[in-house]
């Protein structure tokens, strides 16, 4: 492997010549060799969006020249598209402000922009990772902003459409089975009759309530820390920067992000994530109930309830031919357990803000 020399305030360090990251990323790789959980690609994409937005806002405010703006935008677009995915090697377990990942993005955009301009990677000319890519920013306001962008994108573009598909499928099944009479059960004992459709309609309603709860938390997620810089005062940023950059992020992402009315709160506390995680746990609780009901109703078929049949997706046993197990339901219950564990971790991590900063951001 051939190496090039990069430098930062601590001196020089060797970096692979085929990588766009620089000295601070290389130091982080050496200092935080913990686990294998890489920084999620959704966070990296969100960083690409905010760096592009920052370049646009800084140019409009007269702080960044057009050529540098265009180079940053071109490199940031490659981050957003995933083209530079292999240049973000850092794990989640790093400084609690996410400084190393912020600098990883700054270095990659800087070196890619330098390459586009025909310069020498590592020279920091004509695009400097701090002075240009990180202009008007601090890791303390960029990382929470990336968290919020990534969360909103994941909820609105990924989770909701998939949950809606499941909800509509169950709703159709509830209608199909509305006249199928079965015994009701309370305390796992026989109770009064109802229809299978009525029973399943309860599942649908639980999902609807959970989705409503999650959606109620999104406005808080759409309030961004960017513009608060180091401690929430906006030091070293233009007075109009916070509003301007939030508008650029909204335009780029298609989501109505706004600048947070109080930067101290969104940098030192992550209450928005506590609320969203709690609502996600509500959805997880609903899924646990549904999955367990399916397992019970499909139990048997000879010595269990055997009231419904489940698809034969794969052999259920290595020793009992013909056995069909509720594997999808079992997988769902394990995912639910993970979500519940995440909620406990997020609640604890969000409680660890001290004065002007919470330093548990990456684990949240």
Secondary structure by P-SEA (a helix, b strand, c coil): cbbbbbbcccbbbbccccccccaaaaaaaaacccccccccaaaaaaaaaaaaaaaaaaaaaccccaaaaaaaaaaaaaaaaccccccccccccccccaaaaaaaaaaaaaaaaaaaaccccccccccccccccccccccccaaaaaaaaaaaaaaacccaaaaaaaaaaaaaaaaaaccbbbbbbccccccccccaaaaaaaaaaaaaaaaaaaaaaccccccccccccccccccccccaaaaaaaaaaaaaacccccccccaaaaaacaaaaaaaaaaaaaaaaaaaaaaaaaaaaacccccccccccccccccccccccccccaaaaaaaaaaaaaaaaaaaaaaaaaaccccccccccccc
